[in-house]
Structures are given as structure tokens and as C-alpha cells.
């Protein structure tokens, strides 16, 4: 079972990076929808029963710089391969 779950880590990284690339493009060029707003965790969103925000915020990263996604994905790779 553990070997099967190890294969999830690279796919999680791919999904996060693809979502981040879309966030960067939408941030710079003003595309809609802005995934940072849609996926990000917000108290008002949860109060309005947008409960997906409790899970989807793990896929949203800061579109203004590369260090947030870089260090988060390094952590996912390190911890995901060890758990």
C-alpha cells in the first residue's frame, strides 16, 4: 500500500505547479476566474458555506513570486516520500 501512495507525491506536485502557473498568468494578465480568490481560504467564504475552501487552499500559492511554490513543493517532496 505504501508503494502505491508514493506515486501520489509527484502528481500532487504537478497539479500544484499547473494551478500555480495558471494563477501567475491570471494575476499578470487579468484572466478570470482568479484562482487565488476562488481556491484560497477565507473566513467569509467558509461562513458563506463555501466549504471547498477548507481543502482547495492547499493547491493555491502566491502568484507574485516563485519562492512560496518552490519551498512548499520541496516540503511536499520531502515529506510525501517519507510518510
C-alpha positions as CSV (number, residue, x, y, z in Angstrom):
1,X,0.0,0.0,0.0
2,X,2.8,2.4,0.9
3,X,4.4,2.0,-2.5
4,X,1.2,2.9,-4.2
5,X,0.8,6.0,-2.2
6,X,4.4,7.1,-3.0
7,X,3.2,7.6,-6.6
8,X,0.8,10.3,-5.4
9,X,3.5,12.8,-4.4
10,X,4.8,13.6,-7.9
11,X,1.2,14.0,-9.1
12,X,0.4,16.4,-6.3
13,X,3.4,18.5,-7.2
14,X,2.4,18.5,-10.9
15,X,-1.1,19.6,-10.0
16,X,0.1,22.3,-7.7
17,X,2.6,23.7,-10.2
18,X,0.0,23.7,-13.0
19,X,-2.5,25.6,-10.8
20,X,0.3,28.0,-9.8
21,X,1.2,28.6,-13.4
22,X,-2.5,29.5,-14.2
23,X,-2.5,31.7,-11.1
24,X,0.6,33.6,-12.3
25,X,-0.8,34.1,-15.8
26,X,-4.2,35.2,-14.5
27,X,-2.6,37.5,-12.0
28,X,-0.3,39.2,-14.6
29,X,-2.9,39.4,-17.4
30,X,-6.1,39.7,-15.5
31,X,-7.7,36.5,-16.6
32,X,-10.9,35.3,-15.0
33,X,-11.5,33.4,-12.8
34,X,-8.7,34.4,-10.4
35,X,-7.9,31.0,-8.8
36,X,-6.3,32.7,-5.8
37,X,-9.6,34.2,-4.9
38,X,-11.6,31.0,-5.8
39,X,-9.4,28.4,-4.1
40,X,-7.9,30.5,-1.2
41,X,-9.0,30.1,2.4
42,X,-11.2,33.0,3.6
43,X,-13.3,33.2,6.7
44,X,-16.1,35.0,4.9
45,X,-16.1,32.2,2.2
46,X,-16.4,29.5,4.8
47,X,-19.1,31.5,6.6
48,X,-21.0,31.6,3.3
49,X,-20.8,27.7,3.1
50,X,-18.0,27.7,0.5
51,X,-16.6,24.6,2.3
52,X,-14.4,23.5,-0.6
53,X,-12.0,26.3,0.5
54,X,-11.0,24.1,3.5
55,X,-9.4,21.6,1.1
56,X,-8.6,23.6,-2.1
57,X,-6.4,26.2,-0.4
58,X,-3.6,23.6,-0.4
59,X,-3.4,24.0,-4.1
60,X,-3.3,27.8,-4.2
61,X,0.0,29.5,-3.9
62,X,1.3,33.1,-4.1
63,X,1.3,34.1,-7.7
64,X,3.7,37.1,-7.2
65,X,6.8,35.0,-6.5
66,X,8.4,31.7,-7.0
67,X,9.8,31.0,-3.5
68,X,6.4,30.1,-2.0
69,X,5.7,27.4,-4.5
70,X,9.3,26.2,-4.6
71,X,9.6,25.7,-0.8
72,X,6.2,24.2,-0.5
73,X,6.8,21.7,-3.2
74,X,10.2,20.8,-1.7
75,X,8.4,20.1,1.5
76,X,5.8,18.0,-0.2
77,X,8.5,16.0,-2.0
78,X,10.5,15.5,1.2
79,X,7.6,14.6,3.5
80,X,5.5,12.9,0.9
81,X,8.2,10.4,0.1
82,X,8.8,9.7,3.8
83,X,5.2,9.2,5.0
